Amino acid sequence: MFLSKRPLRSLLPMLLASAVLAFAIPCGAAAREGAAAFGVDQLMSTLAQRKSGRVLFTETKYLAIVGKPVQSSGELLFTAPDHLEKRTLAPKQENLVLDGDMLTVERDGKRHTLPLQNYPEVAAFIESIRGTLAGNRDTLERYYKLGLEGRASRWTLTLTPANSRMAAVISQVRIDGSQDALNRVEIRQADGDRSVMQIRPAGKAAGRP
């Protein structure tokens, strides 16, 4: 049911949010590398040091079929090497869990477990996520063209799909951050829809998208 109509698009917000979660848990590495030239390798190095994390999110979706923005909020969790979780708490509870090669969806009191091997495009996308979480630039560049602007204190990382089938769904992912902390993620879809996610450490009040 969950993947019957638009499998890849249904999964992308959860998977991308979980992937960039690795940027959201401060570990101090970027500050220690302040004197070094700032680039993708420095981000990947910082990323590779994180083994787990929990942050809060507020996500706003701008959809052509809906007259006004749709907002949700909850928490994101990651545990190395391959456990990703997005818990939406408002306005409606939903839990998406990726554990190994299995995706579990809990909503409306029902649970669906789906093997990723049945969805090769999604499986390929998962591998790019795992490469991100591992700080593996080579793996990430199999799927995306990377662009980095700014400096350690304020940077923007853009991910542009290198694969034409992925590009037919997503046009670009834009990640704004400072040092080793993630501030904002914007996902732009090929059909013009987009989502903006504000991420903050657990315990802080929500910010405006």
C-alpha positions, 0 to 999 in steps of 0.5 A, spaced: 500 500 500 505 505 502 509 504 495 504 502 490 503 508 487 509 513 488 515 509 491 521 513 490 518 519 492 514 517 498 521 514 501 525 520 499 524 525 504 525 520 510 531 517 507 534 524 505 533 527 512 536 521 515 542 521 511 543 528 512 542 527 520 549 525 520 551 533 519 546 535 525 550 532 531 556 536 533 562 533 535 567 538 534 571 536 529 570 542 524 572 546 529 579 542 530 580 543 523 579 550 522 586 552 520 585 547 514 583 548 507 575 547 507 572 542 502 568 536 501 573 532 504 573 535 511 565 534 511 566 527 510 572 526 515 567 530 520 561 525 518 565 519 519 566 520 526 559 520 528 556 513 530 549 515 532 545 521 533 538 524 535 535 531 533 528 534 532 525 537 526 520 541 523 518 540 515 514 544 511 512 541 504 510 546 498 506 541 494 502 543 487 496 539 489 495 543 496 493 550 497 497 551 503 504 549 506 503 542 509 508 542 516 510 536 520 515 535 526 518 530 530 525 527 531 530 523 527 535 518 529 541 514 526 545 508 529 551 506 525 552 502 521 545 502 517 539 504 522 535 510 520 529 512 523 524 518 522 518 519 527 513 524 526 509 526 532 505 532 529 500 533 526 499 525 525 504 520 528 508 516 523 514 512 524 519 510 518 524 505 520 530 503 515 534 497 518 539 494 514 535 492 507 528 492 510 523 498 511 518 498 516 512 503 516 507 504 522 501 509 521 494 508 523 495 502 527 498 498 521 505 496 520 508 494 513 515 491 512 518 492 505 524 488 502 528 494 499 531 488 494 524 489 490 525 496 489 532 497 486 532 504 485 530 505 492 536 500 494 541 504 490 539 510 493 540 507 500 547 505 498 548 513 497 545 514 504 550 509 507 556 512 503 554 519 506 553 516 513 560 513 513 563 519 510 565 515 503 566 520 498 567 515 493 560 512 494 557 518 494 559 521 488 557 514 484 550 517 485 551 525 486 555 531 483 557 534 489 558 542 490 560 546 496 560 553 497 562 558 503 567 556 509 567 552 515 563 557 519 557 557 514 557 553 508 552 550 503 553 543 500 548 541 494 547 534 491 545 533 484 543 527 482 548 524 477 543 518 474 537 520 469 532 516 473 534 519 480 534 526 476 527 525 474 524 525 481 529 530 484 533 536 481 537 538 487 538 537 495 541 543 498 544 543 505 546 549 509 550 548 515 555 552 520 561 548 522 559 541 523 552 542 525 546 542 520 541 548 520 537 547 514 535 542 508 531 543 502 529 538 497 527 540 490 523 535 486 523 535 478 516 536 478 516 543 482 514 540 489 519 542 494 520 541 502 524 545 507 527 541 513 529 545 519 533 541 524 535 543 531 539 539 537 534 535 541 531 540 547 531 546 543 525 550 541 522 549 534 525 554 529 521 557 523 522 554 516 
